[in-house]
């Protein structure tokens, strides 16, 4: 097959040939000429159709020589950016080329700009499974620890956060795909220190840190310090609260964004032995008694919002983690679970996990729950049930959603033998009391 090199690829090839010649020439290009050549090559090779043809393992090895710490900063940065772009646009090159040992050793001390591109290159190279000896893994550990610690001890300015994000992405790759030696427990403190200082927003840097912490143990000295046992947990709950505000629940991708945070909170709760931490988690995860003046899930609390999320089809990943948190916060006791969130919300988890439903589940004498005249289905106090808004005050959409919710709830309860009465919503439909709404 004829493989002509035309247009941008032809220019890129000439630029690359110039770099190859310069590497062995007695009369070298000036730094300005070399920098201009690298910049032009970076621009020409951005097209993935050209990059795959232009670059090979040998050409990338050459660029690594220009990217070594002994070269001027602007020259080595341009060389490293070309390598990063080539590896991003041509995944097949990642299997042929590996400069992780060299870069990890060369760039333990680096500026934010250097850290960004070096960590990006090593992140791309560790996407594919590889085997490294203990010496290389130790070098990677030293590189990551030094940079994460530098961020923790320095100013977290906007210009440094992209570099931190890339280093955390590299760390996550290593934690997922390489052996547990050396241990990365020593990065837990600097990562937790950083996230406590960041704005309470789920963005690329906070999500990267959370993903790393999710793969590391919840060490006592970081998560449950005697002087402030709930400090770090409070940070994560604040992040969660701001992420799931009611007006943001329809945000695309929110389900994927909050799952790692929910899983991390679940890990922390499972590891907690401090009574103060356990009580704090229960207060944040489970609806309070004050909320029982209305059916559970209708207040503005975080627990109420989490209950709403469990009923939304767009939160399939988060739903299971939220249920698990609430189940654990209920001491894995089915009576407490029903009491805390109401049978209407609990039935889905009970069914999917094949949890036995005791005969006395909905009786007033059910054990292990606080006393009180509570509707076990909605979680609302019975004396407040007459105070709910009338249908006259509801929009047509609200009436339709409420009818659908009640229909599903009654059908589930009938199917499980909890009740043996006719579904009132079905009866209303069959009698013609409901009519189809126009589109």
Secondary structure by P-SEA (a helix, b strand, c coil): cbbbbcaaaaaaaaaaaaaaaaacccccccaaaaaaaaaaaaaaaccaaaaaaaccaaaaaaaaaaacccccaaaaaaaaaaaaaaaaacaaaaaaccaaaaaaaacccccaaaaaaaaaaaaaaaccbbbbcaaaaaaaaaaaaaaaaaaaaccccccaaaaaaaaaaaaaaaacccccccccccaaaaaaaaaaaccccccaaaaaaaaaaaaccccccccccccccaaaaaaaaaaaaaaacccccccccccccaaaaaaaaaaaaaacccaaaaaaaaaacccccccccccccccccaaaaaaaaaaccccccaaaaaaaaaaaaacccaaaaaaacccccaaaaaaaaccccccccccccccccccccccccccccccccccccccccccaaaaaaaaaaaaaaaaaaaaacccccccaaaaaaaacccccccc
